[in-house]
Amino acid sequence: MYPNNAVREEWAAEALTAYNGAAPAALLPFPDRTERVRLGIIAAEALARVTRSNRDEHTVDDQDIADLLCYAVLLAEGRATADQLTRAAAEMRSTDYPVTLTAVCEVSAPDARPADHIAAMIAAALDAAEHFGCDVPAMLAHAVTCAQEMRDEEAAEEESRA
């Protein structure tokens, strides 16, 4: 039996707790790229620990990062859209000057929290994926599509039971 989205959100919350435990308490200034890679690995390791049957296996691979991205989108549901999260994560990873924080502000609104930290975790996971040579744009696009498909499947199952 496959886990439902509530379970996937719990897994993402575990990863977010690990991320928040290692990240600076304040969202700004954003950590540098090296630190984001480290934080992304910490979050992916936390997800791996809760999702793997062999809890002693700590080696993180690209699938763990892809799952983290997908489940993080699910976790933010009702607080921020996938588009808002990905735009905020892009701003957090940007080296452009002057810095633009429009999307970060959208996910930092009081009624959206903790979407700002979810976006920061996504940014860190993307940096970790890029560090390991993954196709980051494709991985992120797949994660967003995967989250939507999981939502649609669960909605269809609930509708068929009604």
C-alpha positions, -999 to 999 in steps of 0.1 A, spaced: 0 0 0 13 34 -9 14 62 16 -12 89 13 -4 126 10 -8 132 48 20 107 54 41 123 27 35 157 43 46 143 77 78 130 61 84 165 46 78 180 80 105 158 95 129 170 68 119 206 75 125 201 112 160 188 104 166 217 80 154 243 105 175 227 133 206 232 112 197 265 94 201 300 108 170 310 128 165 341 106 156 336 70 177 366 59 205 368 50 203 336 30 231 312 36 258 310 9 257 282 -17 281 259 2 259 261 33 228 256 13 242 224 -1 250 212 34 215 221 46 199 204 15 218 172 23 206 174 59 170 177 48 173 149 23 190 126 49 162 133 73 137 123 46 157 92 38 157 82 75 119 83 77 111 68 44 136 39 41 129 5 55 166 2 65 169 32 88 207 28 91 212 36 54 222 72 53 235 76 17 214 102 0 208 99 -38 190 120 -64 158 102 -57 158 113 -21 162 149 -32 135 145 -59 111 131 -32 120 159 -8 111 185 -35 78 168 -42 68 163 -6 78 198 3 53 211 -24 26 189 -7 36 203 27 30 239 16 -4 232 2 -29 258 13 -1 282 23 17 287 -10 15 274 -45 42 253 -62 49 284 -84 53 307 -54 76 282 -38 98 277 -68 100 314 -75 110 321 -39 136 293 -40 150 308 -72 153 342 -55 170 326 -25 195 309 -48 200 339 -71 233 357 -74 217 386 -93 222 421 -81 202 440 -70 185 413 -50 148 408 -57 127 393 -29 92 397 -44 84 359 -43 101 355 -9 78 381 5 48 362 -10 57 331 9 67 350 41 33 364 48 20 355 83 -8 333 68 17 315 45 42 304 72 61 281 72 61 283 34 91 307 36 112 280 54 98 253 30 110 275 1 144 278 18 146 241 22 137 237 -15 165 261 -24 189 241 -4 178 208 -19 182 223 -54 217 234 -46 225 200 -32 211 184 -64 231 208 -86 262 200 -65 257 163 -73 253 170 -110 215 166 -113 194 183 -139 179 208 -115 153 223 -138 140 189 -148 141 176 -113 121 206 -100 95 204 -129 91 167 -122 86 173 -85 59 199 -91 41 176 -116 45 147 -92 29 166 -63 0 176 -85 -5 141 -97 -5 128 -61 -31 154 -51 -53 145 -82 -50 108 -75 -60 112 -38 -89 135 -47 -101 109 -73 -99 81 -47 -118 102 -21 -145 110 -48 -149 73 -57 -154 64 -21 -181 90 -16 
